[in-house]
Amino acid sequence: MELFGRRAETAVLDRLLDRAADRAGSGLVLWGEPGIGKTALLGYAVEAASDATVLRCRGTRMEAGLAFAALHELLWPVLDRLETLAVPQAAALRGALGMSRDPANRFLIGAAVLSLLSGLARERPVLVVVDDAQWVDEASAHCLGFVARRVATEPVAVLLTGHEDPASGPWEGLPTLEIGGLADDDARRLVSAVVPEADATLVERTVQAAGGNPLALHELPALDHETDGDSTLSPSGNAVSVGPRLRRAFRARFEALKPSTRALLLLAAAQGRGDRHVVHRAGAGWGVDTATWDAALRSGLLRASGARLEFRHPLIPAAVYDGSPFSERQAAHRALAEALPRDATMERAWHLAAAADGPDEDVATLLQHAAEECLRRSAGSMAARTLCRAAELSPEPGDRTVGGLGSA
């Protein structure tokens, strides 16, 4: 699909890639509201960097509590390069990625990732792409921010997307580019391209309601059709917030699917990591078969690439998960915990915690073990949050106090 109205933004990306190819690397944070087109611009950059090594990861709400989860996804294709690092750096990075029980020193981890990227860049330019950075786990975010601020003399470009202005936090100090809405003429061209049969009235109503948001321009014509044109505009004729409307559109698509397909999409939303194998195992007892997978992929809500699953937009899993009954979400998390290997302590702990509706000493103990794993990876704040959840689930009153946490 052509990127309408994005000449200025693509020119910025072209310059960033050209500078990186000339050993003047840089980071850049693209930020703006959900659906505004940040991911599409990342796709443009990946296509434009056809001669580069591309490493990608995406933040998810489910993995925001898992130390170094995003870094693990990012570096998975090049883990064989760890043996090229200095011994202390390699040991620290293996510890951070759960490949050993070595202590994880944060500075050494950042230095190791920087060294790894520098080594790759000696062969060809490197493009690091981090989508939905607002949901990247804290440990990975600090590491990636450290790296992005230190590639100025390397053929390395680091592109990130987020919802908010990154004036503070792990991306502080990086160049930023706010992505705004499309101009009306470009919005009309996009609606006409997406819905060729749309008449002038539907095009204008959509453009007014969407406020230049490309995802809304894609989805609102379908929602308008489903509601006979009654709810696209507010009674005053002014544009209304597209967030709830898009959730409604995605939710309507979800509810129109068969129960087994809805179950598969809920499992994928609750799993959050895009691991097709885990979702497949979890769905075995839910009537999820080959036909169910085909229906889910045909729905346009979910797509697969090899063993990776990805929702077309972050609003889709939010609409699927938040709109499902709590009992179904509990069942999904239990099935996912059962589908994980026994040594996936952190993931199993958080799935079981999400399924708990009262005190549970077994889950509290598992969360304590997960917190110990966070501490080994130098993710102290994450360990504290994990211990707080363990305290909430502990049936022992003493374990639900600050003092109880201090002795854990």
C-alpha positions, 0 to 999 in steps of 0.5 A: 500500500502506498504511503499517502502524504508522507514525503517529509517523513520518508525523506527524514528516514532516507537521510538517517539511513544514508548517514548510517551507511556513511558511518554516522549512525543515529537513533530516531523515535517516531511518536504519535497516537495509535494508528497514525502510521508509525509502523507503516513508516518502519516498514518503509525504512526496512524496505529502503534498507535492503542492503542492511542487516535488520534486527526487529522487536516489538514491545507488548503489554504482556512482556512489559514485566519480563526482564530483557524480553524485547532484547531477547527477541531482537538478538535471537537471529544473531545469538551465534555472534556472542562468541565474538564478544569479550568474555565479560560482555558475553557472560553478562549478555548470556545472563540477561538473556536467560542463557546462563546464571551469570550475573547481569551487569547493566553496563556490561549488557549495554556494552555487549549489545553495542559491540555485537552491533558494531561487529555486524556493521563491519560486514554491512549496515545495521538497522535496529527496529523497535515498534511499540517502544512504550511497552518494551520492558524496562531493562531492554529499554534502558539497554537500547537507549544506551546503545542508540546514544552511542552509534554516532560513528557506526553504520548503525541506525536505531528506529523506535516508535511510541505513543508519547513524546519521549522527552524523558525516560530511556529514550531521553536525548534521542532525536524525535519525529512527531507523526501527525495526521494526514492532510484532508486531500491525502486522507481522501486518496487513502479512503478511495484506495482502500474502499474503491467503491466508496461514494463521495458522501462516505469518503467525506464522512470518514475523513471528517471522523478520522482526523487524519488517522490512517488506521481510522481511514482504513477501518471507519468505512467498514464500521460506517457500513455496519452501523448504516452510517449512524455513528461515524459523526457526533450529533453536532457533526464534529469528528469524535475520538477514533480510539473507541470506534476502532476498538468497536470495529475490531471487536465487531469483527472478532465477535463475528468469528466462530467460537474456536477462532475467537478462542485462538485470537484470545490465546494470541492476545493473552500470550503477547509474545507472538510465539505460534508454537505456544499458542498452538499447544495452548489451543489443543484443548480449545478445539483449535485445529488447522481450519481454525488457524486458516479462519484466524489468518483470513480474518485480517486481524492476525498474521503469521510469519513462520513461528511468529504471530502478529496482530495487524495493529496493537488495538486489536489484541487490546480489543480482543482481550479487554472485551472478553469475559474475565473467566475466559481470560483466566482460562486462556492464561492457565492454558498458556502457562500449561503450554510453556516449558517448566523452566520458563519461570517468569512467563509461567508466573505472570500467566498464572498470576493473571489467572488468579482471582484470590490468594494462591501460595503456589503462584506466589512462590513461583512469582518469588522465584521469578523475582530472584531471576529478575535480580540475577539480571540486574532488573531490580525495579521489575523484581520489586513489582514481581514481589509486590504481586507475589505478596498480593497473592500470598495467603499469609498476612505477613507476606503481604506487608513491606516487611514481608517483602524485605525478607523475601 
